[in-house]
Amino acid sequence: MYKKHDQLQIDDFIFPYGELDQNNEWITLAGLIPWEAIEKKYASNFVNNGHPAHSCRMALGALIIKQTLDCSDAWTVRHISENPYLQYFIGLKAYQSTCPFGESTMVAFRKRFSEEDLTAINEMIIAEKGKSDDDSHDDPTGTPSSQADGADEGNGHPHEGTLILDATCAPADIRYPQDLSLLNEARKNLEAIMDSLHEQTTGKIKPRNYRKQALKAYQRISKKRRKGSKEIRKGIRRQLGYLRRDIAIIADYLEEGTNLGPRQQQRLETILELYAQQQAMYDAKSHTIPDRIVSLSQHWVRPIVRGKVTAKTEFGSKLHLSVTDGYSRIERLDFDAYNEADELKNAVESYCKRIGHYPERILADKIYRNRENLRYCKEKQIAITGPRLGRPPKNDQEDKKQAYSDLCERNTIEGRFGTAKQSYGMGRIKARLKETSVTVIYLSVIVLNLRKRLAAFLWRFFCWPIQAPLLTPFIFE
């Protein structure tokens, strides 16, 4: 059940120790969020019975606080209980010494916002920028390039704006996956399942599964500083044998009528798939296989090959991001690897659907410049950065200058990635569920846009009276 809540204003907040500073960052940020529009969408997810739920402002506000401060659920609750500005931000009407919810409720908050809801919220926040601030001073798009491929000079086509595209990985908080350690973890899980099933039987002797020998065989290799490839392969073969025995024992228990819990059933299915993958790689003497499992607790996580110097392979979700006028949008989020070049058309069509026309140019990596994308951009009269196809001209100084200028502008999206990963929790996703991991990633982008709006708001409030004293100073909403 959900009841409508009137949006709180700063003058209505009761603080027993004086007055709150209306120039505080959290108060300003609360005024930039369209709470009422978000609440309408949030309330549609509830039915008209049951205990009343926490307000949309409290749920979304607590998640924004967590991502902004990049802290745990426990510390988020503690910060809210100690800070009156955070209490105003989540919609409390008066200061109180305790937080109105516990740290476990933060998990429920993350589950209440679907991927579609968060996409809509991000669009609402970006759409509000035109009502209260002017970002023309911070427009990273610059002057359109006439030297890029597909530019249509002098024909007055209605294309306008710049679309910046790139992809990155949001790593999950898992141990670095190694075949031997994964098999050892799977064996321990199977032994725990066997013990649970044996407790449901009466008068039966527990089958022998050689768990002590299996542990010693694993530790004999794992504790060595240097491990040879032949030794690792021998260890994998032995662990596969122990897993095969344990799986057969569990199958006998299940045939006798014993039952598994939902979590045990899910873990057993994951281990069976892991065993099949590891056996196939062992037989083929390979280290790659489609949909490879790298974590038993987060079996949906896949390896994402990025080719970076620090980490050639990352383990998490891959997201395709677009930046327009300095504001970020997630075009695609998937835990399976994909080629971001295939997403260029979808990103351009989404841009056209939002704004009503195609962009004038696209700033992207070389990977996007395949023949299909170049043909598509030429048909739509969209300029895409990069050198022209064919023999380079003799005097290409202007092209090099333009390419360097486009590269500098394209670095805008790299800065967005760095800020989101270093400051807003995208660098290591600590959520344990698939749906909550998606929520955390989207919230990182939402906070990124909120901070962009806040910076534009403060620039306008403090700088406009200095640069144009005859203009009317900006008034807080």
N, C-alpha and C positions, 0 to 999 in steps of 0.2 A: 504494500500500500504506500502511496505517496501523496503528501499534502503540499499544496503550493505555498511557497515562502516569499514574503515581501523582501525585496532586496534592501540590504542594510546600507545606510549612509553614515558618513563619518560623524555627523552631529548627533546621531542616535546612539552611538557607542558610549557606554558608561564605564569610565575608568576612575577608580577611587583615589588615585594618587596625582590628579591633575588632568591636563588635556594632552591628547596625542598630537604629535607633530604632523600637520597635514601635508608637509613636504616629504614625509617618509616614503621610501621606495616602495614598500608593500602597499601603502595606501594609494599611491599613484598607480601602481600595477593593478590593483583591484578595480580602479576606475577605467582601465583600458580593456577589461574583459566583459563581453556581452553576456552577463549572467542570465538575464531573463530569456534570451533566445536559446541559450544552452539548456536551461532548465526545462523548456518545453519539449525538447528532444529527449532529455534524460527521463522526464516523467512518463513518457510514452512506453517505457520498458517495464512499468509496474502495473499490477492489477489492483482493483479497488477492494482489496480485503487484506487482512493481516495487520501486523504491527507497522506503524508508520516508519519509513526509512529515514536515514539521515538526508539532509538537504543536498541538492546538487552542488551548491557552493562549498559545502563542507567536504564532500567527497572529492570533487575535482580540485578544490583549493589545497587539500592535504597532499594530493598527488603532485601538484605543481610545486608545493613547498619542498617535498622530498627530492624532486628532480633538480630544483634550483640549488638546494643546499648539498645535493649529492651525498646523502646520509642514509642510514638504515631506517627501517620502520620504527624501531624503538627510539632512536634519536629524533625522528620526526615528531613523535608524540611528546617527547620531553621538551623539544624546542617550542611546540605550540603551548604547552602548559606554562612555560616561563616567559613567553613573549606576547605582550598585548597586541602588537601590530599583526602578528600571525593570527591571533584570535579574531581580530577584525577581518582579516583577509578571508578566513573560512566562514564568516557570517555570524559569529557570536555577538550577542547584543550587549554583553557586559563582560568585564574581565573576571576570570575565575582561575583558581590556583591549580586546577586539574584539567586534563584534556577530556573532552566529551566522548572519546572513543579510545579503545586500546590498540596496541600495535597489530594484533591479529585482524582487526577490522580493515587495515590497509590492504590486505589481500582481497577482501570482499570489494573494496572500492575499485581495485584494478580489474576485477572480473566484471564489474557493471558497465564498463565502457568497451564496446566492441570496436573492431577496426573501422567499421563504417561510421560509428559515432565519433571517434577521434578524428577521422578525416573531415567530417562535417564541422567539428569544433575548430579545427585548424583553419578551415575556410572562413568561418565566422570571424575569427580573430584577425585574419588577413583582410577581410572585407571591411572591418571597422577602421582600418588605417585611413581610409579616405574621408571618414567623417570627423576625425579629431586631430589628425596630423598630416603634414605634407612631407613626403620623403624625397622630394626632388633633389635635395642637397646631398642625399646619400645614395643616389641611384648608381649601382655598379655597372650598368649596361653601357654607358658611354655613347660615343658616336657610332652609328652603323658603319660597317666595313663595306666599302665598294670593291675591294680587291678579293673578297672571299668568293668561293665557288657558288654559283647560283644567284649572284646579285643581279638584280634587274635595274639597271641605271636609267633614270630619267623617265620612266613610264608612269610614275605616280600611282603605283599599286598600293592598296590600303594596308599592307602589312606594317606592323609597328611593334617595337619592343624587342628584347633579347631574351633568349631562353638558354640557360646554362645547365648542362647535364653532366652527371658523373655517378659512379656507383662505389659503394664501400661495404665493408663487413662489420657487423656489430657482434663482437666475440661473446660467446657465452662463458659463464664462470664455471668451467670444467677443468679437470686435470688433463694435462697433455696426453692424448691417447697413444698408447703403445700396445701392440697386439698381445704381448705376454701379460701385461698388467690387466688388460681388459678380460682376458681369459681367466686369470686368477680371481678377479672380482666376480665374474660370472659363476665360477665354481663355488665361491663362498656363499653367493646368493642361493644357489641350488642346494647347498648343504643346509641352509636355514629353512628352505622350503621342505626338504626331506624331514627335518626334525619336527616341523609343524604337522606334516601329514602323519608321521609315526605316532604322535600324541593322540590322533584320532582312532588308532587301532588298539586292540586289546589282545594280549597274549601272543604277540608276534615279536620275534627277535629282529632287532634293527640290522638291516643288511650292511655288509662291510663295504666301505667306499674309499678307504685309504686316504682319508683327509690329511692325516699327519704327514704321510709320505709326499702328498701333492704339495703341501705347504713348504716342506723342506726342499723339494725340487725347484720350486719357484724362488725361494730365498737364496738358494745356492747361486742362482744366476743374477737376481736383481741386486744383490749386495756387492757384486763385483764392479769395480770402477770401469774396467774395459771389458766389453762383451763382444765376442766374435760372432760373425753371422751364422756360422755352423752351430755354435752353441745356442744361439737364440732360436734357431730353427728346430733344434732338438728339444728345447724347452717347450716350444709351441706344440710340437707333436705330442709330448707327454701330457700337457694340459688339455689338449683336445681329447686324448684318451680318457682322462678323468671325467671330463664333461660328458662324454658319450656314456660312460657307466652311470653317472648320476642321473642323466635324462632317462635312461632305461629304468632305473629304480623308481623314479617319480611316476613314470608311465604305469608301472605295476601297482603303485599305491592308488592311482586314480582309477584303475580298472577294478579295484576292490571296493570302490564306493566312497573314498575320501573326497573332500571338497577343498577348493582353494578360494581364498578371498579375492576381491576384485584387484587389489594391488598385486597380490602374488600371481594372479592369472596374467596380468599385464607384464609383469617382470619376466615370467616364464616364457611368454611369447617373444619378448625382446631377446632373451638369451637363446632361444631356438633359432631366431634369425641371425643372431651374432655367430652362433656355432656354424650355421650353414655358410655364412660369408667367410669365416676364418678357415674352414675346411676347404672351401673352393680356392681361396688364395694360396693355401699351403700346397694343394695339389698342383696348381698352375705355376707355383713359384713366382707369385706376383704380389704386389702391395696395393693394388687398386681394384675396386669393384664398385658397380653402381649402387647408390643409396647406402653407402657404408656407414655402419653404426660406430660412433666414436664415444658414446656415453650411455651407460645403462639407465641412469636416472633421467637423462634428457635424450631419449632415443630419436627425437625428431631433428636433432642437431646434425649437420652435415659438414664435411670439410669444404672450405671455399678457397680455391687457389687464386691468390691475388698477385703473386710475383713480386712482393715487396722485399726490400733488402733485409729488414728486421724480421719479417715473418712471411715466408713464401706461401704458407698455407695457414688460414685462420679457421676457427671452428665456431660457427654461429649462423646468423641469418644475413642474407645479402639484400641490401636495399638500394633502389635506384632513386636518386634525389634530383629534383629540379629546383632552380633558383630563378625567380623573376622579381625584379625591383628589390632585391635583397632579402626576399622572403622565401622560405623553403617549403617544399611539398614532397611527400613520399609518393612516387609514381608506382613503385612496385616493391613489395616486401615478401620475401620467400626464403624458406630454409634450405631449399634445393638450389644448387648452382645454376646460373643461367647467363647468357651472353647479353650484356647491357645494350649492345648495338641493336638488338632486335626490339628494344623498347623505345627507340627514337620516334617511330611513327605514332605510337600510343601517347607519348608525352606531348608531341606536337598537336595531335588531335584534341587532347585534354586542354591544352593551352587555348586552342581555338574555341572550344566549347565554353570555357570560362569567360574569355574576354570578348569573343565575337569575331576575331580575325586571327590570322596566322602571325607568328613572329617574323620580324624582318631578318633576323639572323640567329644562328645557333652556335654557341661556344661549347666545344666538347673535345674529348681526347681523339687520338688518331684511330682508336678502335671503332669509333662510330662512322668513320669515313670508308665504308664498304660501297660497292657499286650500287647495291639496292638503295641504300640511304641517299647516296649522291643523286641517283635518278629521281628519287621521291622529292628531294629538296629542289631539284631543278624544275620538276613539274609544278610544285607549289610556289616557285619563285622565292625560295628562302635561301639566304646566304648561310653557308656552313664553313666554319673556319678551317684553314689548312691550305697547303699548296695545291695549285691546279694540277690536274692530271696531264700527263704528257711531258714533253721536253721543257725544262725550265727556260725562261727568257734570259737573254744575255745580261740585261740590266735589271736585276731583281732586288735592288736596294729598297724600293718602296714596298714590295711584297714582304721583305724581311722585317721592315719597320712595323707594318700592319700585323704581321704574325706575332711579333713580340708584344705589341699592344694588346692583341686578343688574348695572348697567353697570360698577361698580367691581369686582365679582367676575368679570365676563367679561374684564376686562383681564388676568386671569391668563394667558390663552392668548396675548395680545399680548406679555406678558413672556417667554413661552417662545419665541416667534418671534424676539424681539430677542436673547435670549441665544444661541440656536442660530446665528443669523446673525453676530453680532459675535464670539462666542468659540469656536464649534465648527465653523466652516467651511461652514455652510449659506448664508452670504451670497454666496459665489461658488464654484461647483463647478468645481474645476480638473481633475477626472478627464476623460480624453479619450474613453473608451468609454461606451457606453450602460449596460452592466451595472455597470461600476465607478462611474458617476455615481449610480445607484440605491443602490449599497452605501454610498457616502459620505453620502447623505441619511439613510438609515436609521441609520447609525452616529452621526450628529449627534443624532438623537432618543434613541438608546441612551445616549450619554454624558450627555445632558440628564437622563435618568432616574437614571443612576448618581450624578450630582452631587446630585440631589434626595435620594436615599437616603443619600448621605454626609452631607449637611447634617442630615437627620433623625437619623442615627446620632450625630453629634457633639452635637447638641442634647440627645439623651437621655443621653449619657454625662456631659456637663459640667453640665447644668442640673437634672436630676432630683435629684441629691443635695443641691442647694442649696434647691430648692423643697420637697422632701419628704425630710428627713434620715432618716426612719425606714424609707424604702424601701431595698431592697437595691440597691446600685450596679450599674449595667450592666457586665457582664464581656465583654471582647472574645471574639469567636468564635475 
